Amino acid sequence: MVTEQDVQHIAELADIGINKEELGTFTSQFNAILDYFDTLDTVKGDAAGKSELFNVLREDEVEPSLSQEEVLKNAPFKEDGFIKAPRVM
Amino acid sequence: MAPRSISFEPSDTYNAFLTTCSRAEYGDGPLAGTAVAVKDNISTKGIETTCASKILKGYIPPYDAYVIGLLKNAGAAIAGKTNMDEFGMGTTTENSAFGPTLNPCNPGRVPGGSSGGSAAAVAAGMVRMALGSDTGGSIRCPAAFCGIVGLKPSYGRVSRYGLIAYSNSLEQIGPLGKTVSDVSTLMGVIAGHDRHDSTTYDKPYNHSPNPDIKSLKVGIPQEYFGKGVDPGVAGVVKKAIERLEELGATTVPCSIPSMEYALAAYYVTCTSEASSNLARFDGVRYGPAPDWKKSWHDAYRDVRGESFGAEVRRRIMLGTFALSSGYYGKYYAKAQVARENVRADFNRIFRDVDVIAGPTMPTIAFKLKEKTDPLSMYLADILTVPANLAGIPSISVPCGKSEGMPVGLQVMGRMFEDERVVDVAFAFEQAVN
């Protein structure tokens, strides 16, 4: 069982705004979905990661990329070639 | 030579498109002058790409997805960007921030999702073919619901570079079309290795569909005709499978025991990956501006709360929870074991059979607003998610009607045997037409 406080906490971790009316709905939906996820308790085996997959990496070499102008084009706030973001402190 | 162009100004009564390109340029190649619609989560240079989300409203990608470059090289005209469930999260295309797409077979019903706009555009005859993406059925479901053909390629067969990521380990871009031939042609254009996507496999698709399926062995999993599958749909698909037998195929009963928990494993995996992927949408580099005078948690919480729809927020939160301290072992870790068990089940079955066949969806297309509870919506994906968990190719081909609505026959194949599932679908299509 998750409570409204739990859902509020998860929303804060994920930087997701939810309002008061939604909190109750999300909580009851979460409980129904998590109940369904309990079927994973019946999973047997320890096969995770045993597939034949392997990493493919290239050399870390500088290659042509987008111009600074193109990269910044969609940013709503910018100054002197930098993106402006909310303050962290 | 100056590029030629087609004029594309359809009356979009089904709300299939979010953006149309009234003058779509094209060049020479196998698709010269063919109008192709592109799902709105595939980046197109200079054409707005929103994932049907308010958080990307106004975003103009500065580069093309790899598949878009391939389409242009093949001479295709990019006709427009199609509606979808926001970020691919849904089974009906009702989760679009820009209104639902309607099913051209019956506008009172959903087209399926999440590539519902692409499927509707093809089914309504607005374009000959379209690109979609399939994370847990998002190409095959709308293909089935709209009565067209859709292929989810083997994982790694098509580059995901420029596909706005939702769940990287599950999703693939793939073709939709009215005929198996069109789907096969489009697959030939988009498949192949891309050095920008290290998960692509160097296996181009150079194939002309072959309708000879004599001596083919087809596995029929009991789970695809069991509880939750509408008897009308099951009946239509059983008849289709009899048709395959008449064409010389042999059917073999089989079982996928991991279906018991495959759907739960799928939803834990995709929401976990989504919670990480969608962290980048905060309005700083693109999208609606956050109030940067607020502290960053407050600013991001506000912009994400206002600009993400309810289903996207639900999935981000579920994924955040599944990965959080104390729950990781119960959910995410277990889901990865489950996923490996699904792969093992398929590997075992494919030792004895060449393909596996069953319904694409357990029901016909839902009525608009029929599914309101998220869990009951998730359950509709039960027959499509196993192929994504295993990475194997799967195609949906129309095989008849139930209650007047189209039903899809799903054919799944061994890893990288996309050609074979295309052949089986082609054999069936040729036999019934």
HADDOCK unambig.tbl for C-alpha pairs under 7 A between the chains (distance, minus, plus):
assign (segid A and resid 10 and name CA) (segid B and resid 317 and name CA) 6.12 0.50 0.50
assign (segid A and resid 10 and name CA) (segid B and resid 320 and name CA) 6.78 0.50 0.50
assign (segid A and resid 10 and name CA) (segid B and resid 321 and name CA) 6.45 0.50 0.50
assign (segid A and resid 11 and name CA) (segid B and resid 317 and name CA) 6.23 0.50 0.50
assign (segid A and resid 14 and name CA) (segid B and resid 317 and name CA) 6.61 0.50 0.50
assign (segid A and resid 14 and name CA) (segid B and resid 320 and name CA) 6.66 0.50 0.50
assign (segid A and resid 15 and name CA) (segid B and resid 297 and name CA) 6.29 0.50 0.50
assign (segid A and resid 15 and name CA) (segid B and resid 300 and name CA) 6.06 0.50 0.50
assign (segid A and resid 15 and name CA) (segid B and resid 301 and name CA) 4.44 0.50 0.50
assign (segid A and resid 16 and name CA) (segid B and resid 301 and name CA) 4.83 0.50 0.50
assign (segid A and resid 16 and name CA) (segid B and resid 304 and name CA) 5.69 0.50 0.50
assign (segid A and resid 16 and name CA) (segid B and resid 305 and name CA) 5.25 0.50 0.50
assign (segid A and resid 16 and name CA) (segid B and resid 313 and name CA) 6.74 0.50 0.50
assign (segid A and resid 17 and name CA) (segid B and resid 301 and name CA) 4.81 0.50 0.50
assign (segid A and resid 17 and name CA) (segid B and resid 302 and name CA) 5.67 0.50 0.50
assign (segid A and resid 17 and name CA) (segid B and resid 304 and name CA) 6.44 0.50 0.50
assign (segid A and resid 17 and name CA) (segid B and resid 305 and name CA) 3.91 0.50 0.50
assign (segid A and resid 18 and name CA) (segid B and resid 305 and name CA) 6.10 0.50 0.50
assign (segid A and resid 33 and name CA) (segid B and resid 375 and name CA) 5.99 0.50 0.50
assign (segid A and resid 37 and name CA) (segid B and resid 264 and name CA) 5.17 0.50 0.50
assign (segid A and resid 39 and name CA) (segid B and resid 261 and name CA) 5.89 0.50 0.50
assign (segid A and resid 40 and name CA) (segid B and resid 261 and name CA) 5.97 0.50 0.50
assign (segid A and resid 40 and name CA) (segid B and resid 264 and name CA) 6.84 0.50 0.50
assign (segid A and resid 40 and name CA) (segid B and resid 334 and name CA) 6.27 0.50 0.50
assign (segid A and resid 40 and name CA) (segid B and resid 335 and name CA) 6.81 0.50 0.50
assign (segid A and resid 43 and name CA) (segid B and resid 334 and name CA) 6.92 0.50 0.50
assign (segid A and resid 43 and name CA) (segid B and resid 338 and name CA) 6.14 0.50 0.50
assign (segid A and resid 45 and name CA) (segid B and resid 337 and name CA) 6.76 0.50 0.50
assign (segid A and resid 46 and name CA) (segid B and resid 337 and name CA) 5.94 0.50 0.50
assign (segid A and resid 47 and name CA) (segid B and resid 337 and name CA) 5.39 0.50 0.50
assign (segid A and resid 47 and name CA) (segid B and resid 340 and name CA) 5.90 0.50 0.50
assign (segid A and resid 48 and name CA) (segid B and resid 336 and name CA) 5.40 0.50 0.50
assign (segid A and resid 48 and name CA) (segid B and resid 337 and name CA) 4.36 0.50 0.50
assign (segid A and resid 48 and name CA) (segid B and resid 340 and name CA) 5.73 0.50 0.50
assign (segid A and resid 56 and name CA) (segid B and resid 198 and name CA) 5.94 0.50 0.50
assign (segid A and resid 70 and name CA) (segid B and resid 62 and name CA) 5.95 0.50 0.50
assign (segid A and resid 74 and name CA) (segid B and resid 59 and name CA) 6.24 0.50 0.50
assign (segid A and resid 74 and name CA) (segid B and resid 60 and name CA) 6.94 0.50 0.50
assign (segid A and resid 74 and name CA) (segid B and resid 285 and name CA) 6.24 0.50 0.50
assign (segid A and resid 74 and name CA) (segid B and resid 286 and name CA) 4.85 0.50 0.50
assign (segid A and resid 75 and name CA) (segid B and resid 284 and name CA) 6.07 0.50 0.50
assign (segid A and resid 75 and name CA) (segid B and resid 285 and name CA) 4.26 0.50 0.50
assign (segid A and resid 75 and name CA) (segid B and resid 286 and name CA) 4.77 0.50 0.50
assign (segid A and resid 76 and name CA) (segid B and resid 284 and name CA) 6.80 0.50 0.50
assign (segid A and resid 76 and name CA) (segid B and resid 286 and name CA) 6.61 0.50 0.50
assign (segid A and resid 76 and name CA) (segid B and resid 289 and name CA) 5.57 0.50 0.50
assign (segid A and resid 85 and name CA) (segid B and resid 284 and name CA) 5.92 0.50 0.50
assign (segid A and resid 85 and name CA) (segid B and resid 292 and name CA) 5.81 0.50 0.50
assign (segid A and resid 86 and name CA) (segid B and resid 291 and name CA) 6.98 0.50 0.50
assign (segid A and resid 86 and name CA) (segid B and resid 292 and name CA) 3.76 0.50 0.50
assign (segid A and resid 86 and name CA) (segid B and resid 293 and name CA) 6.05 0.50 0.50
assign (segid A and resid 86 and name CA) (segid B and resid 294 and name CA) 6.33 0.50 0.50
assign (segid A and resid 86 and name CA) (segid B and resid 295 and name CA) 6.03 0.50 0.50
assign (segid A and resid 86 and name CA) (segid B and resid 296 and name CA) 4.92 0.50 0.50
assign (segid A and resid 86 and name CA) (segid B and resid 299 and name CA) 6.85 0.50 0.50
assign (segid A and resid 87 and name CA) (segid B and resid 292 and name CA) 6.60 0.50 0.50
assign (segid A and resid 87 and name CA) (segid B and resid 293 and name CA) 6.90 0.50 0.50
assign (segid A and resid 87 and name CA) (segid B and resid 294 and name CA) 7.00 0.50 0.50
assign (segid A and resid 87 and name CA) (segid B and resid 295 and name CA) 5.41 0.50 0.50
assign (segid A and resid 87 and name CA) (segid B and resid 296 and name CA) 5.70 0.50 0.50
assign (segid A and resid 88 and name CA) (segid B and resid 295 and name CA) 6.10 0.50 0.50
assign (segid A and resid 88 and name CA) (segid B and resid 296 and name CA) 5.57 0.50 0.50
